[in-house]
Amino acid sequence: RNFKAGSLGGLRVLGQVRKATLKNIPESGHKYYLQFSTEDYRTGEDAGNCLATVLFPKKKSRPVVSIKCSHTKDQKEIQEEDNKFYQRIRHLSKPIIANNIPDSYGNIEPALEPVWALAVAGSSSIVWEKSTETLAYFLAQVKSVRQWIRKDDFVEFDYTVLLHEMPTQEIISCHMRLTWLPGQPLKVKHFCAPEGHGAEQGSGAEAGSAAGPAAEKGASF
């Protein structure tokens, strides 16, 4: 949901699962019917309720998700927050290069909050592709990030992100190239290299620019 919305002002986290039922579809797989609440990613305030279905196909492929949510923020408010994030990035005196977001104490520098929010939104596409009925993933940390200068209005970043795999407790490293402009779909390309395996190729649901060099709460929503 966060990835498809492509909005930093509209980022949500899972609040409370209020109802969940499972249906076994013989030729397709397991289909879950869910009702749950959501919270604003930054403030923790109520962000509306959602109804969703999630089908885990018998064949190894990404989950098929259908979701409808109510909103407590109006679209104008979300657009204003997106623009504030965007302007903070555009008006920096030099390109962003940073490591370890959040730091070992769980802190995020205010200047890096938009970079972290973009990582949360972008990595949710990786989480969607990798999740199975028995494995879940959460964004644990941005290990490194580098901003690329563009001649158009988009902002573009190279990330190395660490995903926490549950319940195995493994840490998965992924490279992510992300492009964003408020009001436009988020564009992500990525590849992940699980420990002890060769690089696992993958790409987000939106086409992005060609790949360049190389806190868990709600990151999988």
Backbone bond lengths (Angstrom), bond angles and torsions (degrees), N, CA, C in turn:
res aa  C-N    CA-C-N  psi(-1)  N-CA   C-N-CA  omega(-1)  CA-C   N-CA-C  phi
1 R - - - 1.469 - - 1.528 111.10 -
2 N 1.347 116.81 -47.33 1.466 119.79 -179.71 1.519 111.38 -60.85
3 F 1.346 116.52 -40.89 1.460 120.14 -179.23 1.518 111.15 -65.46
4 K 1.315 117.15 -48.00 1.458 120.35 -176.80 1.526 111.69 -66.17
5 A 1.336 117.12 -32.92 1.465 120.08 178.41 1.523 111.28 -68.73
6 G 1.341 117.62 -33.12 1.460 121.47 178.27 1.511 113.23 59.97
7 S 1.325 117.24 30.74 1.462 121.74 -174.84 1.516 110.46 -126.09
8 L 1.333 116.65 128.94 1.458 120.00 176.23 1.518 110.70 -79.71
9 G 1.327 117.14 -34.35 1.455 120.98 178.53 1.517 112.80 -70.22
10 G 1.335 116.96 -19.73 1.454 120.95 -178.28 1.519 114.04 -105.92
11 L 1.337 117.83 14.55 1.466 120.61 -179.88 1.527 111.05 -61.31
12 R 1.335 116.23 134.66 1.458 121.70 179.88 1.525 111.04 -125.43
13 V 1.321 114.45 158.06 1.461 120.67 170.58 1.526 107.84 -124.95
14 L 1.318 114.89 159.32 1.459 120.34 177.27 1.519 109.92 -66.97
15 G 1.325 115.46 130.41 1.459 120.45 175.47 1.522 110.01 -92.50
16 Q 1.335 116.46 -89.16 1.465 121.77 -177.93 1.524 110.02 -132.06
17 V 1.334 115.96 131.86 1.466 120.54 173.47 1.523 107.70 -79.03
18 R 1.323 116.78 117.81 1.461 121.04 -174.74 1.524 113.02 -96.89
19 K 1.326 116.40 -25.01 1.460 119.80 177.94 1.521 108.67 -157.16
20 A 1.315 116.60 138.26 1.463 121.24 177.55 1.521 108.88 -146.42
21 T 1.321 116.32 127.63 1.461 121.18 176.21 1.525 108.89 -130.39
22 L 1.322 115.67 152.79 1.461 121.98 -177.19 1.519 109.74 -121.43
23 K 1.340 115.18 134.75 1.461 121.13 175.77 1.522 108.70 -124.31
24 N 1.316 116.45 128.64 1.463 121.50 176.39 1.523 108.86 -89.59
25 I 1.338 116.12 116.29 1.460 121.09 178.50 1.530 107.09 -103.96
26 P 1.343 118.14 106.74 1.465 122.60 -167.55 1.526 115.78 -46.86
27 E 1.324 118.29 -47.16 1.460 119.78 -175.32 1.528 113.03 -91.35
28 S 1.320 117.43 -6.59 1.466 119.77 -173.74 1.523 113.68 -113.22
29 G 1.328 116.95 -51.96 1.455 119.86 -177.11 1.516 110.82 147.96
30 H 1.313 116.60 -155.89 1.461 122.36 179.82 1.532 109.79 -98.87
31 K 1.326 115.96 129.85 1.462 120.84 -179.91 1.524 109.10 -117.98
32 Y 1.334 115.93 126.32 1.459 122.46 -179.39 1.527 109.61 -104.68
33 Y 1.336 115.25 138.07 1.466 122.38 175.25 1.525 107.14 -111.80
34 L 1.323 117.01 121.97 1.465 121.36 -169.79 1.522 112.10 -127.11
35 Q 1.327 115.02 142.03 1.466 122.81 167.68 1.522 106.97 -125.27
36 F 1.340 117.08 128.42 1.466 119.07 -177.57 1.523 111.24 -154.27
37 S 1.322 114.41 159.29 1.461 120.83 176.47 1.525 109.16 -97.09
38 T 1.334 116.36 161.19 1.464 121.16 177.18 1.524 109.70 -130.68
39 E 1.334 114.67 160.26 1.460 121.75 178.30 1.521 109.85 -127.74
40 D 1.322 115.99 151.18 1.460 120.91 174.13 1.523 109.22 -62.18
41 Y 1.340 116.56 133.25 1.465 120.47 -173.16 1.525 112.47 -60.92
42 R 1.326 116.80 -37.88 1.469 119.25 -174.95 1.521 112.95 -89.94
43 T 1.330 117.51 -39.99 1.465 120.21 -171.99 1.524 113.53 -97.74
44 G 1.342 117.37 -20.98 1.457 120.39 -176.28 1.517 113.49 78.93
45 E 1.336 117.56 3.29 1.463 120.88 179.82 1.530 110.86 -75.72
46 D 1.328 115.44 158.84 1.462 121.17 179.16 1.524 110.01 -57.25
47 A 1.350 116.32 129.95 1.464 120.37 -178.45 1.522 112.41 -117.25
48 G 1.335 117.27 5.53 1.457 120.09 177.91 1.517 112.33 115.21
49 N 1.337 115.21 170.13 1.464 122.05 -178.39 1.523 110.80 -107.79
50 C 1.327 115.94 157.31 1.463 120.97 -177.76 1.523 111.33 -134.16
51 L 1.328 114.93 147.55 1.457 123.78 168.08 1.519 106.76 -116.10
52 A 1.324 117.41 133.46 1.462 119.83 -176.84 1.516 111.01 -145.94
53 T 1.330 114.83 151.68 1.459 121.55 167.21 1.521 107.47 -121.24
54 V 1.319 116.21 139.70 1.465 122.00 178.91 1.521 108.05 -131.37
55 L 1.339 115.54 117.96 1.459 120.90 177.96 1.524 109.42 -104.83
56 F 1.319 116.31 122.70 1.464 121.58 173.05 1.527 107.45 -98.28
57 P 1.337 117.34 103.43 1.471 120.72 -176.00 1.525 112.12 -63.13
58 K 1.347 115.50 151.60 1.462 119.61 176.46 1.518 110.67 -64.19
59 K 1.336 116.24 -39.01 1.454 120.05 175.20 1.523 108.43 -75.52
60 K 1.328 116.01 146.09 1.461 119.85 -176.56 1.530 109.95 -69.01
61 S 1.303 116.26 104.04 1.464 122.09 177.62 1.520 108.08 -157.69
62 R 1.331 115.74 170.47 1.460 119.68 -176.87 1.529 111.20 -64.24
63 P 1.338 117.16 152.70 1.470 120.18 177.03 1.528 111.04 -62.31
64 V 1.315 115.60 148.77 1.463 121.26 175.82 1.522 107.22 -100.80
65 V 1.338 116.15 115.44 1.463 121.15 -171.65 1.520 110.75 -116.93
66 S 1.320 115.60 133.74 1.462 122.16 170.32 1.521 107.28 -125.59
67 I 1.345 116.72 129.41 1.464 118.68 -173.73 1.527 110.85 -144.49
68 K 1.322 115.51 139.89 1.463 122.27 173.77 1.520 108.10 -131.62
69 C 1.333 116.13 131.81 1.466 120.69 -176.35 1.520 111.59 -129.86
70 S 1.321 115.15 146.76 1.461 120.52 168.72 1.525 108.48 -86.48
71 H 1.325 116.63 163.43 1.460 120.93 -176.47 1.521 110.31 -127.38
72 T 1.331 116.39 140.08 1.460 120.17 172.77 1.527 110.59 -99.81
73 K 1.333 116.89 -20.02 1.467 121.18 174.40 1.523 108.40 -95.21
74 D 1.337 116.86 141.53 1.455 117.24 173.77 1.531 109.27 -83.73
75 Q 1.328 115.39 163.40 1.459 120.56 -174.15 1.521 112.15 -62.41
76 K 1.322 116.61 -34.63 1.462 119.87 179.97 1.526 110.85 -63.54
77 E 1.326 116.72 -41.95 1.464 121.11 179.33 1.528 110.91 -63.31
78 I 1.341 116.10 -42.20 1.463 120.53 178.47 1.523 110.55 -63.49
79 Q 1.328 117.12 -43.62 1.464 121.00 179.70 1.523 111.47 -62.61
80 E 1.330 116.74 -38.59 1.464 120.26 178.46 1.526 111.02 -64.30
81 E 1.339 116.82 -41.12 1.461 120.07 178.64 1.524 110.75 -67.18
82 D 1.339 116.74 -40.59 1.466 120.08 176.52 1.522 110.73 -58.45
83 N 1.323 116.25 -44.11 1.459 120.07 -177.78 1.528 111.38 -65.87
84 K 1.335 117.06 -35.89 1.465 120.01 177.51 1.526 110.74 -63.70
85 F 1.338 116.48 -45.36 1.469 120.62 176.40 1.527 110.16 -58.61
86 Y 1.329 115.61 -46.72 1.464 121.35 -176.77 1.525 111.40 -61.96
87 Q 1.331 116.46 -46.07 1.465 120.04 -178.89 1.524 111.38 -65.43
88 R 1.326 117.55 -33.80 1.469 120.28 177.49 1.522 110.42 -62.50
89 I 1.324 116.76 -37.98 1.464 120.60 178.70 1.522 110.66 -72.78
90 R 1.327 117.31 -44.79 1.468 121.65 -174.20 1.521 112.82 -68.17
91 H 1.327 117.30 -27.34 1.459 119.72 -173.95 1.526 113.62 -99.27
92 L 1.325 117.31 13.57 1.458 119.53 174.09 1.521 109.69 -70.75
93 S 1.323 116.16 148.37 1.469 120.71 -175.27 1.524 112.61 -73.47
94 K 1.335 117.45 -22.63 1.466 120.34 178.52 1.525 109.22 -148.92
95 P 1.342 118.02 159.09 1.468 120.97 -179.10 1.528 111.69 -57.93
96 I 1.319 115.45 146.17 1.464 121.21 -179.05 1.524 110.69 -76.33
97 I 1.321 116.33 128.01 1.460 123.49 168.39 1.524 105.75 -133.98
98 A 1.318 117.32 120.22 1.467 119.68 -174.94 1.522 110.24 -149.66
99 N 1.330 114.89 162.86 1.461 122.16 179.45 1.529 109.95 -136.37
100 N 1.322 115.01 154.10 1.464 122.72 171.37 1.531 113.37 54.32
101 I 1.338 115.39 72.28 1.462 122.97 176.14 1.531 107.67 -116.82
102 P 1.343 119.45 116.54 1.468 127.16 -6.00 1.524 111.18 -73.24
103 D 1.347 115.55 168.91 1.460 119.75 179.72 1.532 110.37 -77.02
104 S 1.331 116.42 -175.58 1.469 120.56 -174.84 1.524 112.86 -65.81
105 Y 1.344 116.99 -13.42 1.466 121.02 177.32 1.529 111.80 -99.24
106 G 1.331 116.76 2.92 1.457 120.56 179.67 1.512 114.18 83.89
107 N 1.338 117.48 12.99 1.462 121.28 -177.15 1.526 111.68 -95.22
108 I 1.326 115.52 147.37 1.458 122.57 175.28 1.525 108.14 -125.02
109 E 1.331 116.98 124.49 1.463 120.18 177.72 1.530 108.99 -61.24
110 P 1.335 118.05 138.47 1.464 120.46 -179.79 1.530 113.59 -52.29
111 A 1.335 116.98 -37.90 1.467 120.56 -179.00 1.525 112.16 -65.58
112 L 1.337 116.48 -20.55 1.462 120.59 -177.10 1.530 112.89 -100.98
113 E 1.325 117.43 2.42 1.467 120.17 -179.69 1.535 112.92 -59.15
114 P 1.360 119.32 -42.54 1.468 118.31 177.38 1.523 112.70 -63.78
115 V 1.338 116.74 -35.00 1.462 121.10 179.39 1.528 110.41 -65.70
116 W 1.326 116.23 -41.86 1.464 121.00 176.97 1.527 110.82 -65.66
117 A 1.332 117.21 -43.72 1.465 120.75 -179.77 1.531 110.83 -61.10
118 L 1.337 117.04 -40.20 1.462 120.59 176.62 1.527 111.07 -63.55
119 A 1.330 116.01 -38.88 1.466 119.95 178.40 1.526 110.91 -63.76
120 V 1.328 117.06 -40.22 1.469 121.34 178.00 1.529 110.10 -61.47
121 A 1.337 116.26 -48.31 1.462 120.24 -178.81 1.524 111.26 -64.97
122 G 1.335 116.59 -46.68 1.457 120.05 -177.27 1.512 113.39 -67.53
123 S 1.327 116.70 -42.18 1.467 119.80 -177.18 1.523 112.18 -68.86
124 S 1.331 117.48 -18.84 1.467 118.81 178.46 1.528 111.12 -64.02
125 S 1.354 117.20 -24.44 1.466 119.28 175.76 1.526 110.51 -70.92
126 I 1.350 117.34 -36.18 1.464 121.19 177.30 1.530 109.59 -67.61
127 V 1.328 115.02 -43.82 1.466 120.65 179.56 1.525 110.61 -58.49
128 W 1.326 116.03 -43.18 1.472 120.72 179.57 1.526 110.57 -61.01
129 E 1.337 116.94 -44.09 1.461 120.09 -177.52 1.529 112.43 -68.47
130 K 1.337 117.52 -36.04 1.458 121.17 -173.00 1.529 113.75 -88.71
131 S 1.333 117.32 -22.68 1.467 120.00 -174.15 1.528 112.02 -64.37
132 T 1.329 115.06 143.18 1.462 121.81 174.85 1.528 107.89 -128.41
133 E 1.314 116.10 -177.35 1.465 119.48 -179.98 1.524 111.40 -67.45
134 T 1.330 117.14 -22.12 1.472 120.70 -176.68 1.521 113.75 -114.96
135 L 1.335 118.32 -6.82 1.465 121.31 -179.39 1.521 110.42 -126.70
136 A 1.322 116.00 133.49 1.461 121.99 176.68 1.523 108.99 -124.15
137 Y 1.333 116.05 157.01 1.465 120.92 -177.05 1.521 110.38 -133.22
138 F 1.342 115.03 146.64 1.460 121.76 178.61 1.521 108.64 -137.58
139 L 1.314 117.00 142.99 1.462 120.37 175.04 1.520 108.74 -70.36
140 A 1.333 116.31 118.93 1.463 121.07 -179.67 1.521 111.66 -94.84
141 Q 1.343 117.33 -42.89 1.463 120.07 -174.50 1.526 110.37 -163.99
142 V 1.329 115.21 147.06 1.464 121.02 164.81 1.521 106.48 -87.74
143 K 1.318 116.60 109.76 1.466 120.00 -178.27 1.520 110.84 -72.63
144 S 1.327 116.21 -39.58 1.466 120.38 176.51 1.519 109.31 -155.38
145 V 1.328 115.97 153.03 1.460 121.43 177.16 1.522 108.93 -147.79
146 R 1.316 115.35 141.26 1.459 121.72 178.65 1.517 108.76 -137.78
147 Q 1.318 116.75 130.38 1.459 121.77 179.30 1.521 110.30 -89.48
148 W 1.332 115.81 138.86 1.458 121.79 175.41 1.528 109.21 -104.66
149 I 1.321 115.77 136.63 1.462 120.66 179.22 1.522 109.45 -82.88
150 R 1.320 115.83 130.78 1.459 122.02 -179.88 1.520 109.95 -120.50
151 K 1.325 115.37 156.22 1.463 120.39 179.47 1.524 111.54 -87.52
152 D 1.338 116.84 -16.47 1.464 119.35 177.00 1.530 109.68 -95.22
153 D 1.323 117.16 -165.44 1.465 120.80 -174.65 1.525 114.16 -88.08
154 F 1.318 117.57 -7.74 1.461 119.93 -179.46 1.524 111.47 -70.84
155 V 1.335 116.10 153.71 1.463 121.21 169.05 1.522 106.93 -107.70
156 E 1.338 115.94 144.23 1.463 120.54 -173.98 1.521 110.04 -138.44
157 F 1.335 115.31 137.51 1.464 120.87 -176.80 1.522 110.91 -137.43
158 D 1.331 114.75 146.65 1.461 122.77 166.76 1.521 107.78 -102.44
159 Y 1.311 116.84 126.50 1.467 121.64 179.37 1.530 110.56 -119.64
160 T 1.313 115.97 147.20 1.457 121.99 156.64 1.519 105.78 -113.98
161 V 1.329 116.20 115.85 1.464 120.50 -176.79 1.525 109.79 -115.49
162 L 1.326 115.31 150.32 1.457 121.91 177.00 1.523 108.94 -109.05
163 L 1.322 116.11 123.41 1.459 121.73 177.80 1.521 109.57 -104.55
164 H 1.321 115.65 137.31 1.466 122.15 177.90 1.522 107.68 -93.62
165 E 1.320 116.44 118.22 1.462 121.52 179.79 1.528 109.93 -91.41
166 M 1.333 115.59 127.86 1.465 121.58 179.39 1.527 109.83 -116.24
167 P 1.341 119.39 140.62 1.470 126.68 5.69 1.528 114.56 -93.18
168 T 1.336 118.69 10.01 1.470 120.66 -174.26 1.521 113.00 -71.17
169 Q 1.349 117.20 -20.81 1.469 123.71 -177.82 1.531 112.51 70.26
170 E 1.333 117.74 11.69 1.459 119.97 177.65 1.525 110.18 -74.52
171 I 1.332 115.44 153.03 1.458 121.89 175.44 1.523 108.11 -107.90
172 I 1.330 116.78 124.05 1.457 123.24 -177.80 1.526 108.99 -107.91
173 S 1.325 116.66 127.87 1.465 121.39 178.85 1.527 109.65 -95.61
174 C 1.333 116.27 131.13 1.466 121.25 179.50 1.524 110.11 -131.39
175 H 1.328 115.71 141.45 1.463 120.58 170.35 1.520 108.15 -95.95
176 M 1.326 116.45 137.76 1.460 121.24 -176.08 1.523 109.60 -138.26
177 R 1.333 117.28 124.52 1.469 122.39 171.59 1.525 107.04 -103.58
178 L 1.326 116.62 121.48 1.466 122.26 -171.41 1.522 110.68 -125.59
179 T 1.330 116.31 134.97 1.462 123.06 178.00 1.524 108.61 -126.58
180 W 1.349 116.11 135.88 1.469 119.17 -174.33 1.517 111.57 -146.92
181 L 1.328 114.85 142.21 1.458 124.27 169.44 1.519 106.45 -145.36
182 P 1.347 118.24 129.24 1.468 119.44 -179.31 1.523 111.72 -51.74
183 G 1.321 115.38 135.58 1.456 120.80 179.86 1.513 114.37 87.05
184 Q 1.336 117.01 -6.00 1.462 122.17 179.47 1.534 109.63 -113.39
185 P 1.339 117.44 154.42 1.473 119.20 176.88 1.526 110.89 -61.44
186 L 1.304 115.90 141.88 1.460 121.62 174.81 1.525 108.12 -69.26
187 K 1.335 116.43 135.71 1.468 120.65 179.90 1.523 108.86 -113.27
188 V 1.325 116.00 127.17 1.463 120.83 -176.15 1.522 110.16 -137.36
189 K 1.331 115.99 134.66 1.464 122.09 165.88 1.516 106.91 -124.61
190 H 1.335 116.80 143.63 1.460 118.06 -176.58 1.518 111.76 -151.89
191 F 1.307 115.32 160.79 1.462 121.03 162.85 1.516 108.13 -144.66
192 C 1.326 115.18 146.07 1.461 121.33 -177.86 1.524 109.53 -120.82
193 A 1.309 116.18 144.67 1.459 121.84 179.80 1.524 109.37 -123.75
194 P 1.336 118.02 87.20 1.467 120.03 178.72 1.523 111.01 -58.53
195 E 1.324 115.67 145.05 1.463 121.20 -179.38 1.521 110.05 -59.18
196 G 1.341 115.76 130.42 1.453 120.35 177.72 1.514 113.78 84.38
197 H 1.348 117.73 5.35 1.454 121.54 179.73 1.520 109.13 -131.17
198 G 1.327 115.74 165.67 1.453 119.84 172.64 1.510 109.48 -73.53
199 A 1.321 116.98 170.54 1.462 121.36 -178.58 1.518 109.79 -61.19
200 E 1.313 115.18 133.78 1.463 120.93 177.43 1.513 107.64 -99.41
201 Q 1.319 116.72 118.14 1.453 120.34 -175.50 1.519 109.96 -81.04
202 G 1.325 116.49 147.71 1.456 120.18 177.31 1.501 109.44 -167.96
203 S 1.318 116.64 164.21 1.450 119.51 176.54 1.504 109.08 -147.32
204 G 1.319 116.31 153.64 1.449 120.79 -179.71 1.510 111.47 -72.90
205 A 1.331 115.63 174.54 1.451 120.51 -176.42 1.520 111.82 -72.82
206 E 1.317 117.96 -17.91 1.453 121.94 176.81 1.519 108.73 -109.98
207 A 1.319 117.19 140.71 1.460 120.09 177.29 1.513 109.43 -69.75
208 G 1.331 116.46 142.35 1.461 120.49 179.93 1.501 110.43 -128.77
209 S 1.317 116.70 -177.36 1.448 120.55 177.44 1.517 109.28 -72.83
210 A 1.314 116.16 161.64 1.462 120.94 -176.11 1.515 110.70 -60.68
211 A 1.329 116.50 142.39 1.461 120.83 -178.43 1.511 110.42 -66.23
212 G 1.319 116.53 140.11 1.452 122.42 179.07 1.507 110.07 -104.97
213 P 1.379 119.17 -153.26 1.453 122.04 179.26 1.535 112.12 -60.53
214 A 1.299 89.88 158.23 1.406 94.64 178.77 1.615 116.65 -66.70
215 A 19.482 127.20 161.62 1.448 156.53 -111.76 1.496 107.22 91.20
216 E 0.901 127.65 88.11 1.444 135.54 -161.17 1.521 114.89 -63.57
217 K 1.301 119.67 -25.37 1.463 120.90 -164.88 1.520 112.13 -57.74
218 G 1.336 115.03 112.20 1.448 120.70 170.43 1.506 115.81 72.71
219 A 1.338 119.01 9.19 1.451 119.23 -173.39 1.520 112.78 -69.02
220 S 1.319 118.25 -15.13 1.454 119.79 -176.20 1.518 112.71 -95.98
221 F 1.312 118.88 -0.32 1.467 120.80 -174.44 1.522 110.78 -69.17
